[in-house]
Amino acid sequence: MPTAFAVFLQRPQAGAHAVDTAAMDWFVLFTLCTLFFLIGCLATAAWHIWRRTTRPRPHEQLLKELAETDADTLLRDDHGRETRSASWEKPSDWWRNP
């Protein structure tokens, strides 16, 4: 019967120790270590993704600000009023007028 602890930490009673008990214990320990390692990797990846979205690097922040500025200027006409489309676009009913 495999145990969750190594043989030297939990001594079985006389006659309860099989030849392969140590191998079974090491398999359980290896499986638990692998599980905790994978959980740690997933937690680290999630933390890294969260950190990149909340605190972008300076050049990424500048690119985002420039993209927002360009989008704002495209949607404004010459007098500073906001329009629904950019100035280079045709009106939506251009095909109706001859």
C-alpha positions in Angstrom: 0.0 0.0 0.0 1.6 3.3 -1.0 1.9 6.1 1.4 2.1 9.8 0.8 5.3 10.2 2.8 8.7 8.7 2.3 9.5 5.4 4.2 12.1 7.0 6.4 9.5 9.5 7.7 6.7 7.0 8.4 8.1 3.6 9.5 5.6 0.8 8.7 4.9 -1.9 11.3 6.6 -5.2 11.0 5.5 -7.1 7.9 3.8 -4.1 6.3 6.9 -3.1 4.3 7.0 -4.5 0.8 9.9 -4.5 -1.6 8.5 -1.7 -3.8 7.2 0.6 -1.0 10.1 3.0 -1.5 9.5 3.2 -5.2 5.8 3.9 -4.7 6.5 6.6 -2.1 9.0 8.3 -4.5 6.4 8.1 -7.3 3.8 9.9 -5.1 6.4 12.5 -4.1 7.5 13.1 -7.7 3.9 13.5 -8.8 3.1 16.0 -6.0 6.2 18.0 -6.8 5.3 18.0 -10.5 1.8 19.2 -9.7 3.0 22.0 -7.4 5.6 23.0 -10.0 2.9 23.3 -12.7 0.6 25.3 -10.5 3.5 27.6 -9.7 4.2 28.0 -13.5 0.6 28.8 -14.2 0.4 31.3 -11.3 3.6 33.0 -12.5 2.3 33.3 -16.1 -1.0 34.7 -14.8 0.8 37.2 -12.6 3.1 38.2 -15.5 0.1 38.8 -17.9 -1.7 40.8 -15.2 1.4 42.9 -14.6 1.9 43.7 -18.3 -1.7 44.9 -18.6 -1.6 47.2 -15.5 1.9 48.5 -15.9 3.1 48.5 -19.6 6.6 49.3 -20.4 7.3 53.0 -21.3 7.5 52.5 -25.1 4.3 50.4 -25.1 2.5 53.2 -23.1 3.7 55.8 -25.6 2.5 53.7 -28.6 -1.0 53.3 -26.9 -1.2 57.1 -26.2 -0.2 57.9 -29.8 -2.8 55.4 -31.2 -5.5 57.0 -29.0 -4.4 60.5 -30.2 -4.5 59.5 -33.8 -7.9 58.0 -33.5 -9.2 61.2 -31.8 -7.8 63.5 -34.5 -9.2 61.4 -37.3 -12.7 61.6 -35.8 -12.7 65.4 -35.5 -13.4 67.9 -38.3 -11.5 71.1 -39.1 -13.4 73.1 -36.4 -12.8 70.6 -33.6 -16.3 69.1 -33.6 -16.5 65.3 -33.4 -17.8 63.5 -36.5 -19.1 60.0 -36.9 -16.6 59.3 -39.7 -13.2 60.5 -40.8 -13.0 63.4 -43.2 -11.7 61.3 -46.1 -14.7 58.9 -46.0 -17.7 59.4 -48.3 -21.1 59.9 -46.7 -23.2 56.8 -46.2 -25.7 57.7 -49.0 -23.2 58.7 -51.6 -24.7 56.3 -54.1 -28.1 58.0 -54.0 -27.0 61.4 -55.2 -26.3 61.5 -59.0 
